[in-house]
């Protein structure tokens, strides 16, 4: 009897992937045209601007499951600043987009750097743990060489 239940439960479990299909949009749904910038009129020495949200969300293109995490944008403006409401609306366009985590961070950096033309910009997305794996993606403008990887304790013991 338990074998029948196991087979029935297994069949129901596998059917879950087919039961609900939420729409997954392509990257063309991302709307950088929503970004608004305005002139920086502060002192000659530009500040470092840090913008954070823990509400970033996109969709895994393979599983259709949400990829959610905290997004941090750090930049030094030249002449332009990012308007925050337009940034929020831009980020909301990722909600149904099927895009891998690394590509999402790179796309955000590309779009923001094109709009604001900063001296420097860093985008970090600290994704929530999924499947027991924690991913943090950091991309920079202008691109600089990555720091040398540090040896893990495991590698040092070998």
Buried (B, 14 or more C-beta within 10 A) or exposed (E): EEEEEEEEEEEEEEEEEEEEEEEBBEBEBBBBEBBBBEEBEEEEEBEEBEBEBEEBBBBBBEEBEBBBBBBBBBBBBEBBBBBEEBBEBBBBBBBBBBBBBEBBBBBBBBBBBEBBBBBBBBBBBBBBEBEEEEBEBBBBBEEEEEEEEEEEEEEEEE
